[in-house]
Amino acid sequence: MDWKALDPGDQKWFVQHTPIALARREAGYLSSLRRRWIEWLTTGGIGLFGLLVLDWSALHAVVLLLITHWFKWLTDLVQWRLRAKALPLAYRIEHDDTRFWQLIAILRGKRRAAPDASTAPPLGLSIAVDLVAGAVATVLTLQGLQRGGVEVLPSLISPSVVAAALLILAFGVVPDLQSRLALKLDGSITLPVFRVGQRGIGLLVLVFGLMAAGGGTLAGIWLMGCVYGFLMLTGAIELRWGVAYAKSETEWVQRERSVVEKS
């Protein structure tokens, strides 16, 4: 461990926050990581199953993503309204934890630059951007369905799409909402992964790409297959190696803690 890689100010801050950061990496933290990536894996697997087995069109596949987007948007909105008092503390903890584990990366030789002291934008801003971007993406998709001669309502209530949405709701959205509303021992809450409207903007870019490829063409199906494949692959990789990495860096801090305190 290269303790001299940190300046005196960072060294002092690091020593003070080590027990706090370790306390937040309890077993529940790893469980929350697993739930997140299982949700990605499930969503990707359901989408690919629909495209490959149920013969979904690209527009049916993007309808499921739209439904998922609005499920997640409602989750953000509910947390923002019901846990407003816990948000300031959650922002501060998120900032401190990000800085702490960036310092750990420096000490382990996996990072050279000093930590970024900037804070993530508030949840309310993300909700607003996701609302606008998601609404535009939804309107464009519905227009694409109509122009392609597809009846909108039957597409939205297609049994296979409804069943897929219910699976995502039961195994992804509801557990996520429960964990997001749960108060931790320090009074904080779990913040969403995506902020500043990243989810809504990403969906909007995808819809533009689908329009360019042609929603009813083979290119559109390939595009949606790549999207769901990416979700599934990312979920599988993070479950296999991402969670293990988080566990290993926590164990590293626990082993080296005595060295740091003596320094």
C-alpha positions as CSV (number, residue, x, y, z in Angstrom):
1,M,0.0,0.0,0.0
2,D,1.5,3.3,-1.1
3,W,0.4,5.5,1.8
4,K,2.5,8.4,0.6
5,A,0.4,8.6,-2.5
6,L,-2.1,10.6,-0.5
7,D,-1.5,14.2,0.7
8,P,-1.7,14.9,4.5
9,G,-5.3,16.2,4.2
10,D,-6.5,13.1,2.4
11,Q,-4.6,10.9,4.9
12,K,-6.4,12.5,7.8
13,W,-9.8,12.4,6.2
14,F,-9.2,8.7,5.2
15,V,-8.3,7.6,8.7
16,Q,-11.4,9.3,10.1
17,H,-13.8,7.8,7.6
18,T,-12.4,4.2,7.4
19,P,-14.6,2.8,10.2
20,I,-17.6,4.6,8.8
21,A,-17.1,3.4,5.3
22,L,-16.5,-0.2,6.4
23,A,-19.7,-0.1,8.5
24,R,-21.7,0.8,5.3
25,R,-20.2,-2.2,3.5
26,E,-22.1,-4.7,5.6
27,A,-23.7,-7.8,4.1
28,G,-26.7,-5.9,3.1
29,Y,-24.6,-3.8,0.7
30,L,-23.5,-6.8,-1.3
31,S,-27.1,-8.1,-1.3
32,S,-28.2,-4.8,-2.8
33,L,-25.6,-5.1,-5.5
34,R,-26.8,-8.6,-6.4
35,R,-30.4,-7.4,-6.6
36,R,-29.4,-4.6,-8.9
37,W,-27.6,-6.9,-11.4
38,I,-30.2,-9.7,-11.1
39,E,-32.7,-7.1,-12.3
40,W,-30.5,-6.2,-15.3
41,L,-30.0,-9.9,-16.0
42,T,-33.8,-10.6,-15.8
43,T,-34.8,-7.7,-18.0
44,G,-32.2,-8.6,-20.6
45,G,-33.2,-12.3,-20.5
46,I,-36.9,-11.5,-20.8
47,G,-36.3,-9.1,-23.8
48,L,-34.2,-11.7,-25.6
49,F,-36.7,-14.4,-25.0
50,G,-39.4,-12.2,-26.5
51,L,-37.4,-11.5,-29.6
52,L,-36.0,-15.0,-30.1
53,V,-38.9,-17.2,-29.0
54,L,-42.1,-15.1,-29.0
55,D,-41.3,-13.4,-32.3
56,W,-41.6,-9.9,-31.0
57,S,-41.0,-7.0,-33.3
58,A,-38.5,-4.3,-32.4
59,L,-41.4,-2.0,-31.5
60,H,-42.8,-4.5,-29.1
61,A,-39.4,-4.8,-27.5
62,V,-39.0,-1.1,-27.1
63,V,-42.5,-0.9,-25.6
64,L,-41.3,-3.2,-22.8
65,L,-38.3,-0.8,-22.2
66,L,-40.7,2.1,-22.1
67,I,-42.9,0.3,-19.5
68,T,-39.7,-0.5,-17.5
69,H,-38.6,3.2,-17.7
70,W,-41.9,4.4,-16.3
71,F,-41.8,1.8,-13.5
72,K,-38.4,3.1,-12.5
73,W,-39.5,6.7,-12.9
74,L,-42.3,6.1,-10.5
75,T,-39.9,4.4,-8.1
76,D,-37.7,7.5,-8.1
77,L,-40.8,9.7,-7.6
78,V,-42.1,7.7,-4.7
79,Q,-38.7,7.8,-3.0
80,W,-38.3,11.5,-3.6
81,R,-41.7,12.2,-2.0
82,L,-41.7,9.8,0.9
83,R,-38.1,10.0,1.9
84,A,-37.4,13.7,1.2
85,K,-36.0,14.2,4.7
86,A,-33.4,11.5,4.3
87,L,-32.1,12.7,0.9
88,P,-29.6,15.4,2.2
89,L,-27.9,12.8,4.4
90,A,-27.9,10.3,1.6
91,Y,-26.3,12.8,-0.8
92,R,-23.5,13.5,1.7
93,I,-22.9,9.8,2.4
94,E,-22.8,9.1,-1.3
95,H,-20.2,11.8,-1.8
96,D,-18.1,10.6,1.1
97,D,-18.3,7.0,0.1
98,T,-17.3,7.8,-3.5
99,R,-14.3,9.8,-2.3
100,F,-13.3,7.1,0.2
101,W,-13.3,4.2,-2.4
102,Q,-11.5,6.4,-4.9
103,L,-8.8,6.9,-2.3
104,I,-8.7,3.1,-1.9
105,A,-8.2,2.7,-5.6
106,I,-5.2,5.1,-5.4
107,L,-3.7,3.2,-2.4
108,R,-4.1,-0.1,-4.3
109,G,-2.4,1.4,-7.4
110,K,-5.5,1.1,-9.5
111,R,-6.0,4.9,-9.8
112,R,-3.6,7.8,-10.1
113,A,-5.7,11.0,-10.2
114,A,-7.1,12.6,-7.1
115,P,-10.7,12.0,-6.3
116,D,-13.4,14.1,-7.8
117,A,-15.0,16.2,-5.1
118,S,-18.1,17.1,-7.1
119,T,-21.5,15.9,-5.9
120,A,-24.1,14.2,-7.9
121,P,-27.1,16.4,-8.9
122,P,-30.3,16.0,-6.8
123,L,-32.8,13.3,-7.4
124,G,-35.5,15.9,-8.3
125,L,-33.6,17.1,-11.3
126,S,-33.1,13.5,-12.5
127,I,-36.9,12.9,-12.2
128,A,-37.7,16.0,-14.2
129,V,-35.2,15.2,-17.0
130,D,-36.4,11.5,-17.1
131,L,-40.0,12.8,-17.3
132,V,-39.3,15.0,-20.3
133,A,-37.0,12.5,-22.2
134,G,-39.2,9.5,-21.4
135,A,-42.4,11.4,-22.5
136,V,-40.7,12.3,-25.9
137,A,-39.5,8.7,-26.3
138,T,-43.0,7.4,-25.6
139,V,-44.7,9.7,-28.1
140,L,-42.1,8.9,-30.8
141,T,-42.6,5.1,-30.2
142,L,-46.4,5.4,-30.3
143,Q,-46.2,7.4,-33.5
144,G,-43.8,4.7,-35.0
145,L,-46.4,2.0,-34.1
146,Q,-49.2,4.0,-35.8
147,R,-47.1,4.8,-38.9
148,G,-46.1,1.1,-39.2
149,G,-49.8,0.1,-39.3
150,V,-49.7,-1.4,-35.9
151,E,-52.6,-0.9,-33.6
152,V,-51.3,0.8,-30.5
153,L,-53.6,-0.6,-27.8
154,P,-53.3,-4.3,-28.8
155,S,-49.5,-3.9,-28.9
156,L,-49.5,-2.4,-25.4
157,I,-51.8,-5.1,-23.9
158,S,-50.2,-8.0,-25.8
159,P,-50.3,-11.0,-23.4
160,S,-46.6,-11.7,-23.8
161,V,-45.6,-8.0,-23.2
162,V,-48.0,-7.7,-20.2
163,A,-46.5,-10.9,-18.7
164,A,-43.0,-9.7,-19.3
165,A,-43.8,-6.4,-17.6
166,L,-45.4,-8.1,-14.6
167,L,-42.3,-10.3,-14.2
168,I,-40.1,-7.2,-14.3
169,L,-42.4,-5.5,-11.8
170,A,-42.4,-8.4,-9.4
171,F,-38.7,-9.4,-9.5
172,G,-37.1,-6.0,-10.3
173,V,-39.2,-2.9,-9.5
174,V,-40.9,-4.0,-6.3
175,P,-37.8,-5.3,-4.5
176,D,-35.9,-2.1,-5.7
177,L,-38.7,0.1,-4.3
178,Q,-38.6,-1.7,-1.0
179,S,-34.8,-1.3,-0.7
180,R,-35.0,2.4,-1.7
181,L,-37.6,3.2,0.9
182,A,-35.9,1.3,3.7
183,L,-34.1,3.5,6.2
184,K,-30.6,2.5,7.1
185,L,-29.2,2.5,10.6
186,D,-27.7,6.0,10.0
187,G,-31.0,7.4,8.8
188,S,-30.0,7.5,5.1
189,I,-31.5,5.7,2.1
190,T,-30.2,4.0,-1.0
191,L,-30.0,6.4,-4.0
192,P,-30.6,5.3,-7.6
193,V,-27.7,4.2,-9.8
194,F,-28.7,6.5,-12.7
195,R,-29.0,10.3,-12.2
196,V,-29.3,13.5,-14.2
197,G,-31.9,11.8,-16.4
198,Q,-29.4,9.2,-17.7
199,R,-32.1,6.6,-18.0
200,G,-34.6,8.8,-19.9
201,I,-31.9,10.3,-22.2
202,G,-30.5,6.9,-23.0
203,L,-34.0,5.7,-23.9
204,L,-34.6,8.7,-26.1
205,V,-31.3,8.0,-28.0
206,L,-32.4,4.4,-28.4
207,V,-35.7,5.4,-29.9
208,F,-34.0,7.7,-32.4
209,G,-31.7,4.9,-33.3
210,L,-34.7,2.5,-33.8
211,M,-36.4,5.1,-36.0
212,A,-33.3,5.4,-38.1
213,A,-33.0,1.6,-38.4
214,G,-36.7,1.0,-39.0
215,G,-38.9,-0.4,-36.3
216,G,-40.3,-3.2,-38.5
217,T,-37.0,-4.2,-40.1
218,L,-34.4,-6.8,-39.3
219,A,-32.0,-4.0,-38.4
220,G,-34.4,-2.8,-35.7
221,I,-34.7,-6.3,-34.3
222,W,-30.9,-6.6,-34.2
223,L,-30.7,-3.2,-32.5
224,M,-33.1,-4.2,-29.7
225,G,-31.4,-7.6,-29.4
226,C,-28.1,-5.8,-28.8
227,V,-29.8,-3.6,-26.1
228,Y,-31.3,-6.6,-24.2
229,G,-28.1,-8.6,-24.8
230,F,-26.1,-5.7,-23.3
231,L,-28.3,-5.7,-20.2
232,M,-28.1,-9.4,-19.8
233,L,-24.3,-9.5,-20.3
234,T,-23.6,-6.6,-18.0
235,G,-25.8,-8.1,-15.3
236,A,-24.0,-11.5,-15.6
237,I,-20.5,-9.9,-15.6
238,E,-21.3,-7.7,-12.6
239,L,-22.8,-10.7,-10.7
240,R,-19.7,-12.8,-11.4
241,W,-16.9,-10.2,-11.0
242,G,-18.4,-6.8,-9.9
243,V,-19.8,-8.1,-6.6
244,A,-16.6,-10.1,-6.0
245,Y,-14.5,-7.0,-6.6
246,A,-16.5,-4.9,-4.1
247,K,-16.1,-7.7,-1.5
248,S,-12.3,-7.9,-2.2
249,E,-11.7,-4.2,-1.8
250,T,-13.6,-4.2,1.4
251,E,-11.5,-7.1,2.7
252,W,-8.4,-5.3,1.6
253,V,-9.3,-2.3,3.7
254,Q,-10.0,-4.5,6.7
255,R,-6.6,-6.2,6.3
256,E,-4.7,-2.9,5.8
257,R,-6.6,-0.9,8.4
258,S,-4.1,-1.5,11.2
259,V,-1.2,-0.4,8.9
260,V,-3.1,2.8,8.1
261,E,-3.8,3.6,11.8
262,K,-0.2,3.0,12.8
263,S,0.9,5.4,10.0
